Structure formats: structure tokens, C-alpha cells
Amino acid sequence: MSSRMSYAPGSAMTPHTQQAMSASQSLQRRSSIYSRPSTSGPMGHQSFFVQAPVPAGVPKDPRPLKDRATQNTMAEELLAYMTENNFEMEMKHSIVNIRSPIQKDFEYMFQWLYHRIDPAYRFQKNIATEVPPILKQLRYPYEKSISKSQIAAVGSANTWPTFLGMLHWIMQLAQMLERYERGDFDDACAQAGVDVSGDRIIFRFLGGAYSAFLSSTPSDDPEADEEDFKQQLQPHVEAMAAEFDRGNKAYAEDLEMFEAANAALMKQIEEAERDTPDNAKLDKAHLILVDDIKKFEEWVPHGEKKTHKFETQNEHLRKDIENWEEELRSALQEKKALQKAVDEQGISIEDIDRMNGERERLQKGLEAAKLKLEEARRKVAEKEAEAGNKLADLEVAVDEYNSLCYRVGLLPSTAANAKGEEYELRLSLTDAPAFSSSQLGASQYGDGDRLLADGSVGYHPAKVLNLDLRGAIKQQLNSLRIKINKRRNVARDHDEENRRLLDELSEAIDDKKNEVAALEHRVRAGEEEFEKTKEVTTTQKLASDAQIEKMEKELAKMRSGLTESVQLMEQREMNTNIEYEQLTLRANALREELHTEIERMLNDIIKFKVHIQKSLEDYEGFVVEEVEQELGGEGEPMEDTVRLDG
């Protein structure tokens, strides 16, 4: 009995049934992995193309199959594909007109295209019965739109575009599978970060091993079959190992390249670390920048004050310009009125000449007065500019003084060193422009001039500031400086003591660093020892894993063999039970037959015995009669009768 027989329960295992089951199992084992479930018996196979969930309704094909240009394109591509792959030579059939084919053309084209996907499949039924389940297994999206009646009339003008689109889709599927087998999609997988080289090596190994398994002929000795299969499998294992070695060699080259790049990058990092400035310098620069930021923040309010001051000056200037324009309009109107009055008066030529001469004389005097006025204005402007600069310097000095007082704790009056005294310095001036009347060229001094106490007199120097800096403020500042010097001396002594302690701590830290270095050296030695031990342990673990994997494979193989043996014994037990039942039935029938035959024979024997007894009785009577006749007396016949009975 074959070791790969079916375990399905059946009738008694006669030699004829054993041979039939062995042939069916051999055919089943060598069937295609793409074979669809058969409806003719229990020996079918599940298809490789698992049926996907089908949406409700009949989906609409978006391809313009009714378009003549689309049909021509699909037909040309299909015909070119069949020509390139020797359709006529393989099928022994020629397509006369692919745009209007006959039923036989469609059958040959469909069978040939499906054999491109599943070469081992065998068409056994009518094409109208074979096509729908195959399309379902291939997951053709529009298989619901194809009926058996359409398949029977495939060459008509209404149905052929649908079948042409279906054949074109199967052709594209076959082309995609061919490209996948050639590895055309490996680059896309590599770009996505997926390495399929190892999967391809394992797939080639499994394909070759499965082909070798299918080509093997089973015998009655399972151990001999196992040894033969191992010998057939050895070339595939060696080829797989060689491919993995080539792949590992490429990985090793990449690893060396990456290690060299890593070393170069580490070297660049070390150089960058050497070129990086010291952290102390960076901290110092950071502190300087922080100090600058604080100064800028302190200067911002002063800048806002100056901006407000300039905006106020601009507003005053705008108002003065409007006043000048109004005066100019009044002067022009007055000139027109005077010109009109002159025109109305009757003036002679001598009066005009005299008036012109007088006007020229007055004009010259006016020009001289203007020159003197311009010179005076220029000098006044220089003085005003100088006074304005001095005022700006004074404002800067006041701001700096207030900032320093704030820093040393004199501002505000509630500060630690202020002791309730007011040290904030302010200018006792108005917010008007410094010399608005003189700068604008007015004839009178304005009431809002900043540096003028009244229309023509400036401020006294002692009244410009709100505090007496040379008197009480100076004395208080000197006393504060004395106190600060005393605190500074105490802090300096304390700092020297801290420096001495710092030096002692530095020496202790250096000693600890030396100890840490020694400990690090010991740690590195321990790490090296750990790495060596880890490598040895890893090697031993890998060897143990390999041994365990080998033993697991052997255990799985033993379990598989034990399972087959158990199933075989169960099959034998089932067959024996069936044969026992049949023999019991036959024995019962034979027993019935034998009982009947024995009864018949007993009846015959009884009848024969009765007949013999009757014959003997008749013969005995005849003999007695004869003896009596011969002897003629009673005594002698009686003796003869007695002798016969004995």
C-alpha cells in the first residue's frame, strides 16, 4: 500500500481498488496549485485565487468597449501578445479574423491565455461551464455581466466587445505575472524599503523542491522515498545557499562601505568638536549678549520718550506753518488792496519815479537788515543747536544716572539703599520744543519754549534738575560708596577663602578623576571580557539554536510520519472493520445456506434410510420366504433368521 494513499473511508481494499486509489492519489498530488474545486468527486482542490467578497449588483465596466478604436487597440495588443508567445504553434490553430472570431477561436484563445496563468489546469467540460468559475477565481471585476448564453454566441457584434475586454484583461494579468516572475517590480519594492531578494531565493528553492517532489515516484518503502527525496533536494539546497552567500557578500561590501563612511563621519565630528569654541568663551559671550539685551530694554523707554518729544515738536511746527500760511494770505490780500488804492489814486510819473527810488533805497536797507538778521539767526541757531545737544547729553546723563541708581539699589525710594530718600533725577523742563520761536523765525518768543523760563529768560542751572547733586546727594552717594567698599572688601576676603576652598576641591576632584580613569580602564577591560564572553555565548547559542531547529525539524518529521502511520492504521482498521462486517454478512448467508443444505441432506438421508429400511424389511421377508421355501420347515428358518439378526 502506498504511503501517500487517501484516508477517506471506502470499501474493502482489494488489489484493484488499491491500484485505482494509488493512481488517483498520484494524479491528485501532481495537480496544479491553481486548480479550482472539482464538482465531479471528493478529490478536488481549493484554488490559489481565493474568492473575494463580491459587491452587490452588476458593476459597470468603465472601459469604452463599444468604441471602435478601443476594440482595434485591444485586438492588436492581444494578437501581438499571442504571436510573440507562439499561440498558433502551441494550440495548432490559426486566428483568421480576431475582430469577428468564431466560437472555436474564442475557446482556443481563452484556454491558451488561462494556461499562461495556470499551466497545469485541464479543461474537461464545455467552455460555457468552465468560463464563469474561472473568472470568479481570477477576480475579474465584471464577471457578473457575462452569462452562459452570451458565451454560446461569443462572435456576435453585441457580445464580442465584452469578451474582447475580458481576454485583454486576462492578457494583462498574465503579463503582470510574467513581469513579477522576471523581477520587474523589485526596484519599486527597493524604493519602498522592502528587500525581496531573500523572498525570491526562498521562492525559487520552494518551487524547485516542489517540482522535485511532484516528479518523484512513490514506492512501498517510506524510508527509501525519504532518502531519494533528500538526494533530489540537495542540489536545490546548495543553490539556495550559494545565492544567499552571493547576497551576503553584497551586504558585506555595503557594510564595509557604510563602516568607512561612518569612520569618516566620526572623524569629521571629532574635527568639528576640536574646532568648536570653548564653552566658557561661549558662556561669556552669552552673558555679554544678555547684558546688552538688558541695556537695550532699559534704553527703549528713553527712546519712546524722545519719540514722543519729536512728535510733539512736529505738531508745534505744523501749527506754526499753518499760522505762517494764514499771515501770507493776509499779506497778499493787503497788497492787493494797496495796489487797488494806488490804482484809484491819480499818481504822476515824477511821483512814481520818486517812489521807485525810495523803494530801491528801502529795498537796499531791507536787504542789509535781512543779511544782518540772517547772520543773527545763524548764530542763534548754532547756539540753540549747541544748547539742544547739551540738553540731549544732559538727558542721557540723567537716564544713565537713574539706571545706575536702579542697579545699585537707590531707586525707587523703597529700595534697600534708598532708605526712603528720593534719588530719581528729573528735568524740570516743559515738553515743548527747545527754541520753537527762534527756530520758526517768529517775531516774539513763544510761551512753550522748553529752555526758556519766560518769554526772554532761560532757566537757572540749579533749577534745571529736581535734586541738588553737589550737595546732599553727593554726600549721601559718598557715604554709600564707603559702605559698598567695606562690603566689597568683606566679599573679596570671602571670595579669597572660597577660591582657596575651590583649589582644594579641584585637587580632590583631580584625584577622583584619576580614580575614575582607573575605574574606567577596569570597566573597559570588563567590557572587552564581556564582549568576548558574549561572542562565545552567542556562538554557542547559535549552535544550540541550529541544533534545536534541526531537532525540531526531525521531531516534526517524526510527528508527520507518526501521523501518517496513525492515519494508515486507522484506515486499515476501518477497512478491516468493513471487511469483517462483509465477512460476517457472508458467513451468516453461508450459515443460512448450509443450514438449508443440511436440512435438505438430512431429509434425503432420512428418506434414504427409510427406503433402505423398507428395502431391508422387504428383502428380509423375501429371504425368509425363500428360506422357508428351501428348508420347508419352521425350525431351520427360525435359526437362519436369528443368525441374520445377529
C-alpha positions as CSV (number, residue, x, y, z in Angstrom):
1,M,0.0,0.0,0.0
2,S,1.3,3.5,-0.9
3,S,2.4,5.8,1.9
4,R,0.6,8.7,0.3
5,M,-2.8,7.0,-0.1
6,S,-6.1,8.7,0.7
7,Y,-7.6,8.4,4.2
8,A,-11.2,8.7,3.1
9,P,-13.3,5.7,4.2
10,G,-14.3,3.3,1.5
11,S,-15.0,-0.3,0.7
12,A,-12.7,-3.3,1.3
13,M,-9.2,-2.7,0.0
14,T,-8.9,-5.2,-2.8
15,P,-5.9,-5.1,-5.1
16,H,-7.9,-3.5,-7.8
17,T,-9.1,-0.7,-5.5
18,Q,-5.6,-0.2,-4.2
19,Q,-4.2,0.3,-7.7
20,A,-7.1,2.7,-8.6
21,M,-6.6,4.8,-5.4
22,S,-2.8,4.9,-5.9
23,A,-3.3,6.2,-9.4
24,S,-5.8,8.8,-8.3
25,Q,-3.5,10.0,-5.5
26,S,-0.6,10.3,-7.9
27,L,-2.7,12.4,-10.2
28,Q,-4.0,14.5,-7.3
29,R,-0.5,15.1,-5.9
30,R,0.7,16.3,-9.3
31,S,-2.3,18.6,-10.0
32,S,-1.8,22.3,-10.3
33,I,-1.9,24.6,-7.2
34,Y,-4.2,26.9,-9.2
35,S,-6.8,24.1,-9.8
36,R,-10.3,25.1,-8.9
37,P,-12.6,22.8,-6.8
38,S,-13.9,19.9,-8.8
39,T,-17.6,19.1,-8.8
40,S,-17.2,15.5,-10.0
41,G,-15.9,13.9,-6.8
42,P,-14.3,14.3,-3.4
43,M,-10.8,14.6,-4.7
44,G,-10.9,18.3,-5.8
45,H,-8.5,21.1,-4.7
46,Q,-9.1,24.6,-3.5
47,S,-8.0,27.3,-6.0
48,F,-5.0,29.5,-5.3
49,F,-7.2,32.5,-6.3
50,V,-9.4,32.8,-3.2
51,Q,-12.8,34.3,-3.9
52,A,-13.0,37.9,-2.8
53,P,-16.2,39.4,-1.4
54,V,-18.4,40.3,-4.4
55,P,-20.2,43.7,-4.3
56,A,-23.9,43.8,-4.6
57,G,-25.3,44.4,-8.1
58,V,-23.7,44.2,-11.5
59,P,-20.7,46.5,-11.8
60,K,-20.4,48.7,-14.9
61,D,-17.3,48.4,-17.0
62,P,-15.8,51.9,-17.3
63,R,-13.8,50.9,-20.4
64,P,-15.2,52.2,-23.7
65,L,-15.5,48.7,-25.2
66,K,-18.1,49.9,-27.8
67,D,-15.6,52.3,-29.2
68,R,-14.1,51.0,-32.5
69,A,-10.7,52.5,-31.8
70,T,-10.6,50.8,-28.4
71,Q,-11.5,47.5,-29.9
72,N,-8.8,47.8,-32.6
73,T,-6.2,48.7,-29.9
74,M,-7.2,45.7,-27.7
75,A,-7.3,43.3,-30.6
76,E,-3.9,44.4,-31.9
77,E,-2.3,44.1,-28.4
78,L,-3.9,40.7,-27.9
79,L,-2.8,39.4,-31.4
80,A,0.7,40.7,-30.9
81,Y,0.9,39.0,-27.5
82,M,-0.3,35.7,-28.9
83,T,2.2,36.0,-31.8
84,E,5.1,36.7,-29.6
85,N,4.3,33.7,-27.4
86,N,3.7,31.1,-30.2
87,F,-0.1,30.8,-29.9
88,E,-0.5,29.0,-33.3
89,M,2.3,26.6,-32.6
90,E,1.1,25.6,-29.2
91,M,-2.7,25.4,-30.0
92,K,-2.3,24.2,-33.6
93,H,-4.9,26.7,-34.5
94,S,-4.9,30.0,-36.5
95,I,-7.0,33.1,-35.9
96,V,-8.4,34.3,-39.2
97,N,-10.1,37.5,-38.0
98,I,-9.8,38.5,-34.4
99,R,-12.3,41.3,-34.8
100,S,-15.0,38.8,-35.7
101,P,-14.0,35.4,-34.4
102,I,-15.8,32.2,-34.4
103,Q,-16.7,30.2,-31.2
104,K,-13.7,27.9,-31.7
105,D,-11.3,30.9,-31.9
106,F,-12.6,32.2,-28.5
107,E,-12.3,28.8,-26.9
108,Y,-8.7,28.4,-28.0
109,M,-7.7,31.9,-27.0
110,F,-9.3,31.6,-23.6
111,Q,-7.7,28.2,-22.9
112,W,-4.3,29.4,-24.1
113,L,-4.5,32.7,-22.0
114,Y,-5.5,30.8,-18.9
115,H,-2.7,28.3,-19.4
116,R,-0.3,31.3,-19.3
117,I,-1.5,31.8,-15.7
118,D,-2.1,28.2,-14.7
119,P,-0.3,25.8,-17.0
120,A,-1.4,22.6,-15.1
121,Y,-5.1,23.2,-15.4
122,R,-7.1,20.8,-17.7
123,F,-10.3,21.9,-19.4
124,Q,-12.7,19.0,-19.0
125,K,-16.1,20.5,-19.6
126,N,-17.9,22.7,-22.0
127,I,-16.4,26.2,-22.3
128,A,-19.7,27.8,-21.3
129,T,-19.4,25.9,-18.0
130,E,-15.7,26.4,-17.4
131,V,-15.5,30.2,-18.0
132,P,-17.7,31.6,-15.2
133,P,-16.0,29.9,-12.2
134,I,-12.5,30.7,-13.7
135,L,-13.4,34.4,-14.0
136,K,-14.6,34.3,-10.3
137,Q,-11.3,32.7,-9.2
138,L,-9.4,35.3,-11.2
139,R,-11.5,38.1,-9.6
140,Y,-12.5,39.5,-12.9
141,P,-14.4,42.7,-11.8
142,Y,-17.1,42.4,-14.4
143,E,-17.8,38.6,-14.4
144,K,-21.4,39.1,-13.5
145,S,-22.0,40.8,-16.8
146,I,-21.1,37.6,-18.7
147,S,-23.7,34.8,-18.9
148,K,-23.6,31.3,-20.4
149,S,-25.9,32.3,-23.2
150,Q,-23.5,35.1,-24.2
151,I,-20.6,32.6,-24.1
152,A,-22.5,30.4,-26.5
153,A,-22.8,33.3,-29.0
154,V,-19.5,35.0,-28.4
155,G,-18.9,36.1,-32.0
156,S,-21.9,38.4,-32.4
157,A,-21.4,42.1,-32.7
158,N,-23.1,42.9,-29.4
159,T,-21.3,40.4,-27.2
160,W,-17.8,40.3,-28.8
161,P,-16.6,43.7,-27.3
162,T,-17.4,42.4,-23.8
163,F,-15.4,39.2,-24.4
164,L,-12.6,41.1,-26.1
165,G,-12.2,43.3,-23.0
166,M,-12.2,40.1,-20.8
167,L,-9.5,38.4,-22.9
168,H,-7.5,41.7,-22.9
169,W,-7.8,41.8,-19.1
170,I,-6.6,38.2,-18.7
171,M,-3.7,39.0,-21.1
172,Q,-2.7,42.0,-18.9
173,L,-2.9,39.7,-15.8
174,A,-0.6,37.2,-17.5
175,Q,1.8,39.9,-18.5
176,M,1.9,41.2,-14.9
177,L,2.6,37.7,-13.5
178,E,5.4,37.3,-16.1
179,R,6.9,40.7,-15.1
180,Y,6.7,39.7,-11.5
181,E,8.5,36.5,-12.2
182,R,11.2,38.4,-14.1
183,G,11.6,40.7,-11.1
184,D,10.4,43.9,-12.8
185,F,8.8,45.1,-9.6
186,D,11.9,44.6,-7.4
187,D,13.1,48.2,-8.0
188,A,9.8,49.5,-6.7
189,C,10.0,47.3,-3.7
190,A,13.6,48.5,-3.1
191,Q,12.4,52.2,-3.3
192,A,9.7,51.4,-0.8
193,G,12.4,50.0,1.6
194,V,11.4,46.3,1.1
195,D,14.1,43.8,0.2
196,V,12.5,40.9,-1.8
197,S,15.8,39.2,-2.9
198,G,15.6,36.8,0.0
199,D,11.9,36.0,-0.7
200,R,12.8,35.3,-4.3
201,I,15.6,32.9,-3.3
202,I,13.3,31.0,-1.0
203,F,10.5,31.0,-3.6
204,R,12.9,29.5,-6.2
205,F,14.0,26.9,-3.7
206,L,10.4,26.0,-2.8
207,G,9.4,25.9,-6.4
208,G,12.3,23.6,-7.4
209,A,11.8,21.4,-4.3
210,Y,8.1,21.1,-5.0
211,S,8.8,20.3,-8.7
212,A,11.2,17.6,-7.5
213,F,8.6,16.3,-5.1
214,L,6.0,16.1,-7.8
215,S,8.4,14.3,-10.2
216,S,9.3,11.7,-7.6
217,T,7.7,8.2,-7.9
218,P,6.4,6.8,-4.6
219,S,7.2,3.2,-3.6
220,D,6.2,0.9,-0.8
221,D,9.2,1.9,1.4
222,P,8.7,5.3,3.0
223,E,12.3,5.5,4.2
224,A,13.7,4.9,0.8
225,D,11.3,7.6,-0.6
226,E,12.6,10.0,2.1
227,E,16.3,9.3,1.2
228,D,15.6,9.7,-2.5
229,F,13.8,13.0,-1.9
230,K,16.7,14.2,0.2
231,Q,19.1,13.4,-2.6
232,Q,16.9,15.3,-5.1
233,L,16.5,18.2,-2.7
234,Q,20.3,18.6,-2.0
235,P,21.1,20.5,-5.3
236,H,18.3,23.0,-4.6
237,V,19.6,23.5,-1.0
238,E,23.1,24.1,-2.3
239,A,21.9,26.5,-5.0
240,M,19.9,28.4,-2.3
241,A,22.9,28.5,-0.1
242,A,25.1,29.8,-2.9
243,E,22.5,32.6,-3.7
244,F,22.4,33.6,-0.1
245,D,26.2,33.7,0.0
246,R,26.3,36.0,-3.0
247,G,23.6,38.2,-1.4
248,N,25.6,38.2,1.9
249,K,28.7,39.1,0.0
250,A,27.0,42.2,-1.4
251,Y,25.7,43.0,2.0
252,A,29.2,42.7,3.4
253,E,30.5,45.1,0.8
254,D,27.8,47.5,1.6
255,L,28.6,47.1,5.3
256,E,32.3,47.8,4.7
257,M,31.3,50.9,2.7
258,F,29.0,52.1,5.5
259,E,31.7,51.5,8.1
260,A,34.2,53.5,6.1
261,A,31.6,56.3,5.7
262,N,30.8,56.0,9.5
263,A,34.6,56.3,10.3
264,A,34.9,59.4,8.0
265,L,31.8,61.0,9.7
266,M,33.2,60.2,13.1
267,K,36.5,61.9,12.1
268,Q,34.5,64.9,10.9
269,I,32.7,65.0,14.2
270,E,35.9,64.9,16.1
271,E,37.3,67.7,13.9
272,A,34.2,69.8,14.4
273,E,34.4,69.2,18.2
274,R,38.0,70.4,18.1
275,D,37.1,73.5,16.1
276,T,34.1,74.3,18.3
277,P,34.9,77.3,20.7
278,D,35.3,76.6,24.4
279,N,32.1,76.5,26.4
280,A,33.5,79.1,28.8
281,K,34.0,81.6,26.0
282,L,30.5,80.9,24.7
283,D,29.1,81.4,28.1
284,K,31.0,84.7,28.5
285,A,29.7,85.9,25.1
286,H,26.2,84.8,26.1
287,L,26.4,86.9,29.3
288,I,27.6,89.9,27.3
289,L,24.7,89.5,24.9
290,V,22.3,89.1,27.8
291,D,23.7,92.3,29.4
292,D,23.3,94.1,26.0
293,I,19.7,93.0,25.8
294,K,19.1,94.4,29.3
295,K,20.7,97.7,28.3
296,F,18.6,97.9,25.2
297,E,15.5,97.1,27.2
298,E,16.4,99.9,29.6
299,W,17.0,102.3,26.6
300,V,13.7,101.5,25.0
301,P,11.6,103.8,27.4
302,H,14.1,106.6,26.8
303,G,13.8,106.2,23.0
304,E,10.0,106.2,23.4
305,K,10.2,109.5,25.4
306,K,12.4,111.0,22.7
307,T,10.0,109.8,20.0
308,H,7.1,111.4,21.9
309,K,9.1,114.6,22.2
310,F,9.9,114.7,18.5
311,E,6.2,114.1,17.7
312,T,5.2,117.0,20.0
313,Q,7.8,119.2,18.2
314,N,6.4,118.2,14.8
315,E,2.9,119.1,16.0
316,H,4.1,122.6,17.1
317,L,5.9,123.0,13.7
318,R,2.8,122.1,11.8
319,K,0.7,124.6,13.7
320,D,3.3,127.4,13.1
321,I,3.4,126.6,9.4
322,E,-0.4,127.0,9.3
323,N,-0.1,130.3,11.1
324,W,2.6,131.5,8.6
325,E,0.4,130.5,5.6
326,E,-2.5,132.5,7.2
327,E,-0.2,135.5,7.6
328,L,1.0,135.1,4.0
329,R,-2.6,135.1,2.7
330,S,-3.4,138.2,4.8
331,A,-0.3,140.0,3.4
332,L,-1.3,139.1,-0.2
333,Q,-4.8,140.5,0.4
334,E,-3.4,143.6,1.9
335,K,-1.0,144.0,-1.1
336,K,-4.0,143.7,-3.5
337,A,-5.9,146.3,-1.5
338,L,-3.0,148.7,-1.5
339,Q,-2.4,148.2,-5.3
340,K,-6.1,148.9,-5.9
341,A,-5.9,152.1,-3.7
342,V,-2.8,153.2,-5.7
343,D,-4.5,152.5,-9.0
344,E,-7.5,154.5,-7.9
345,Q,-5.3,157.5,-6.9
346,G,-4.0,159.6,-9.7
347,I,-0.2,159.4,-9.3
348,S,2.1,161.2,-11.8
349,I,5.3,159.9,-13.4
350,E,7.5,162.0,-11.1
351,D,5.8,160.6,-8.1
352,I,6.3,157.1,-9.4
353,D,10.0,157.7,-10.1
354,R,10.4,159.2,-6.6
355,M,8.5,156.3,-5.1
356,N,10.6,153.8,-7.1
357,G,13.8,155.5,-5.9
358,E,12.5,155.5,-2.3
359,R,11.6,151.9,-2.8
360,E,15.0,150.9,-4.1
361,R,16.6,152.7,-1.2
362,L,14.3,151.0,1.3
363,Q,14.9,147.7,-0.6
364,K,18.6,148.0,-0.1
365,G,18.2,148.8,3.5
366,L,15.9,145.9,3.9
367,E,18.3,143.5,2.2
368,A,21.1,144.8,4.5
369,A,18.8,144.3,7.5
370,K,17.9,140.8,6.2
371,L,21.6,139.9,5.9
372,K,22.2,141.0,9.5
373,L,19.1,139.2,10.6
374,E,20.2,136.0,8.8
375,E,23.6,136.3,10.4
376,A,22.0,136.8,13.8
377,R,19.6,133.9,13.2
378,R,22.5,131.7,12.1
379,K,24.4,132.4,15.3
380,V,21.3,131.9,17.4
381,A,20.6,128.6,15.6
382,E,24.2,127.5,16.3
383,K,23.7,128.4,19.9
384,E,20.3,126.8,20.0
385,A,21.7,123.6,18.4
386,E,24.6,123.6,20.9
387,A,22.1,124.1,23.7
388,G,19.9,121.3,22.3
389,N,22.9,118.9,22.1
390,K,23.8,119.8,25.7
391,L,20.2,119.2,26.7
392,A,20.3,115.8,24.9
393,D,23.6,114.9,26.7
394,L,22.0,116.0,29.9
395,E,19.0,113.8,29.3
396,V,21.3,110.8,28.5
397,A,23.3,111.6,31.7
398,V,20.1,111.7,33.7
399,D,18.9,108.4,32.3
400,E,22.3,106.8,32.9
401,Y,22.3,108.2,36.5
402,N,18.8,106.8,37.1
403,S,19.9,103.4,35.6
404,L,22.9,103.3,37.8
405,C,20.9,104.2,40.9
406,Y,18.4,101.4,40.0
407,R,21.3,99.0,39.7
408,V,22.9,99.9,43.0
409,G,19.5,99.8,44.8
410,L,18.8,103.6,45.2
411,L,15.7,103.5,43.1
412,P,12.9,103.5,43.8
413,S,12.6,105.1,47.2
414,T,11.6,101.8,48.7
415,A,14.9,100.2,47.6
416,A,17.3,98.7,50.1
417,N,19.9,101.5,49.9
418,A,17.5,104.4,49.4
419,K,16.2,104.3,53.0
420,G,13.1,106.2,52.0
421,E,15.0,109.0,50.2
422,E,14.2,110.2,46.7
423,Y,17.2,109.7,44.3
424,E,15.4,109.8,41.0
425,L,16.7,112.7,38.8
426,R,14.3,114.5,36.5
427,L,14.5,117.6,34.3
428,S,12.3,120.5,35.4
429,L,11.5,121.5,31.8
430,T,8.4,121.6,29.7
431,D,7.7,119.2,26.9
432,A,7.6,122.0,24.3
433,P,10.3,122.4,21.6
434,A,13.6,123.7,22.9
435,F,13.6,127.1,20.9
436,S,10.4,127.0,18.9
437,S,10.1,130.8,18.5
438,S,13.6,131.3,17.2
439,Q,13.7,128.2,15.1
440,L,10.4,129.1,13.4
441,G,11.5,132.7,12.8
442,A,8.7,134.3,14.8
443,S,8.9,137.9,16.0
444,Q,8.1,137.0,19.6
445,Y,9.1,134.3,21.9
446,G,6.6,131.5,22.5
447,D,5.2,130.6,25.9
448,G,6.0,126.9,25.4
449,D,9.8,127.1,24.7
450,R,11.4,124.3,26.7
451,L,14.6,126.1,27.6
452,L,13.0,129.4,28.4
453,A,11.6,130.1,31.9
454,D,9.6,133.0,30.4
455,G,9.4,134.9,27.1
456,S,13.1,136.0,27.1
457,V,14.9,134.4,30.1
458,G,16.2,130.8,30.4
459,Y,16.3,128.5,33.4
460,H,18.8,128.9,36.2
461,P,21.2,125.9,36.2
462,A,20.2,124.9,39.7
463,K,16.6,124.8,38.7
464,V,17.0,122.6,35.7
465,L,17.3,119.4,37.9
466,N,14.9,118.5,40.7
467,L,17.8,117.4,43.0
468,D,20.9,119.1,44.5
469,L,23.6,116.8,43.1
470,R,26.5,118.7,44.5
471,G,25.1,119.0,48.0
472,A,23.1,116.4,49.9
473,I,23.0,113.8,47.0
474,K,26.8,113.9,46.7
475,Q,27.3,113.4,50.4
476,Q,24.8,110.5,50.5
477,L,26.5,108.9,47.5
478,N,29.9,109.2,49.1
479,S,28.6,107.5,52.3
480,L,27.0,104.8,50.2
481,R,30.3,104.3,48.3
482,I,32.2,103.9,51.6
483,K,29.7,101.3,52.7
484,I,29.9,99.5,49.4
485,N,33.7,99.5,49.6
486,K,33.6,97.9,53.0
487,R,31.2,95.3,51.8
488,R,33.4,94.8,48.7
489,N,36.4,94.2,50.9
490,V,34.5,91.7,53.0
491,A,33.3,90.0,49.9
492,R,36.8,90.0,48.5
493,D,38.1,88.2,51.6
494,H,35.2,85.8,51.4
495,D,36.0,85.2,47.7
496,E,39.7,84.5,48.5
497,E,38.5,82.0,51.1
498,N,36.2,80.4,48.5
499,R,39.0,80.3,46.0
500,R,41.2,78.5,48.4
501,L,38.4,76.0,49.1
502,L,37.9,75.8,45.3
503,D,41.6,75.0,44.8
504,E,41.4,72.3,47.4
505,L,38.2,70.9,45.8
506,S,39.9,71.0,42.4
507,E,42.8,68.9,43.7
508,A,40.3,66.5,45.3
509,I,38.4,66.4,42.0
510,D,41.6,65.7,40.1
511,D,42.4,62.8,42.5
512,K,38.8,61.5,42.0
513,K,39.2,61.9,38.2
514,N,42.4,59.8,38.3
515,E,40.5,57.2,40.3
516,V,37.6,57.4,37.8
517,A,40.0,56.9,34.9
518,A,41.4,53.8,36.6
519,L,37.9,52.5,37.2
520,E,37.0,53.3,33.5
521,H,40.1,51.4,32.4
522,R,38.9,48.5,34.5
523,V,35.4,48.9,33.1
524,R,36.7,48.8,29.6
525,A,38.7,45.7,30.4
526,G,35.5,44.2,31.9
527,E,33.5,45.3,28.8
528,E,36.1,43.6,26.5
529,E,35.9,40.5,28.6
530,F,32.1,40.8,28.5
531,E,32.1,41.2,24.7
532,K,34.4,38.1,24.3
533,T,32.1,36.1,26.6
534,K,29.1,37.5,24.8
535,E,30.6,36.4,21.4
536,V,31.3,32.9,22.8
537,T,27.9,32.7,24.3
538,T,26.3,34.0,21.1
539,T,28.2,31.4,19.0
540,Q,27.2,28.7,21.4
541,K,23.6,30.0,21.3
542,L,23.6,30.0,17.5
543,A,24.9,26.5,17.5
544,S,22.3,25.5,20.1
545,D,19.6,27.2,18.1
546,A,20.7,25.4,14.9
547,Q,20.8,22.1,16.8
548,I,17.3,22.8,18.3
549,E,16.0,23.8,14.9
550,K,17.4,20.6,13.4
551,M,15.9,18.5,16.2
552,E,12.6,20.4,15.8
553,K,12.6,19.6,12.1
554,E,13.4,15.9,12.9
555,L,10.7,15.9,15.5
556,A,8.2,17.5,13.1
557,K,9.2,14.9,10.5
558,M,8.7,12.1,13.1
559,R,5.4,13.6,14.1
560,S,4.4,13.8,10.4
561,G,5.5,10.2,9.9
562,L,3.7,9.1,13.1
563,T,0.6,11.0,12.0
564,E,0.7,9.2,8.6
565,S,1.2,5.9,10.3
566,V,-1.7,6.5,12.7
567,Q,-3.9,7.6,9.9
568,L,-2.7,4.5,7.9
569,M,-3.5,2.2,10.9
570,E,-6.9,3.9,11.3
571,Q,-7.5,3.4,7.6
572,R,-6.5,-0.2,7.9
573,E,-8.7,-0.6,11.0
574,M,-11.6,0.9,9.2
575,N,-11.0,-1.3,6.1
576,T,-10.7,-4.3,8.4
577,N,-13.9,-3.5,10.2
578,I,-15.7,-3.1,6.9
579,E,-14.2,-6.4,5.6
580,Y,-15.2,-8.0,8.9
581,E,-18.7,-6.8,8.6
582,Q,-18.8,-8.0,5.0
583,L,-17.4,-11.4,6.0
584,T,-19.9,-11.6,8.9
585,L,-22.7,-11.0,6.4
586,R,-21.2,-13.6,4.1
587,A,-20.8,-16.0,7.0
588,N,-24.4,-15.5,8.0
589,A,-25.5,-16.0,4.5
590,L,-23.3,-19.1,4.2
591,R,-24.6,-20.4,7.5
592,E,-28.2,-20.0,6.3
593,E,-27.3,-21.7,3.1
594,L,-25.5,-24.5,4.9
595,H,-28.4,-25.0,7.3
596,T,-30.8,-25.2,4.4
597,E,-28.5,-27.7,2.6
598,I,-28.0,-29.8,5.8
599,E,-31.8,-29.9,6.3
600,R,-32.2,-31.0,2.7
601,M,-29.4,-33.6,3.1
602,L,-31.0,-34.8,6.4
603,N,-34.3,-35.1,4.7
604,D,-32.7,-37.1,1.9
605,I,-30.7,-39.2,4.3
606,I,-33.9,-39.9,6.4
607,K,-35.8,-40.7,3.2
608,F,-32.9,-42.9,2.0
609,K,-32.7,-44.6,5.5
610,V,-36.4,-45.2,5.4
611,H,-36.1,-46.5,1.9
612,I,-33.2,-48.8,3.0
613,Q,-35.0,-50.0,6.0
614,K,-38.1,-50.7,3.9
615,S,-35.9,-52.4,1.3
616,L,-34.2,-54.4,4.0
617,E,-37.5,-55.4,5.5
618,D,-38.7,-56.4,2.1
619,Y,-35.5,-58.3,1.4
620,E,-35.7,-59.8,4.8
621,G,-39.2,-61.0,4.1
622,F,-38.1,-62.3,0.8
623,V,-35.2,-64.1,2.3
624,V,-37.4,-65.6,5.0
625,E,-39.8,-66.7,2.4
626,E,-37.1,-68.2,0.3
627,V,-35.5,-69.9,3.3
628,E,-38.8,-71.3,4.3
629,Q,-39.4,-72.5,0.8
630,E,-36.0,-74.1,0.6
631,L,-35.9,-75.6,4.1
632,G,-39.5,-76.4,4.2
633,G,-39.7,-76.3,7.9
634,E,-40.1,-73.9,10.8
635,G,-37.1,-74.7,13.0
636,E,-34.4,-74.2,10.4
637,P,-35.9,-70.9,9.2
638,M,-36.0,-69.6,12.7
639,E,-32.3,-70.3,13.2
640,D,-31.4,-68.6,10.0
641,T,-33.5,-65.6,11.0
642,V,-31.8,-65.4,14.3
643,R,-28.4,-65.6,12.5
644,L,-29.3,-62.9,10.2
645,D,-30.4,-60.6,13.1
646,G,-27.1,-61.2,14.9
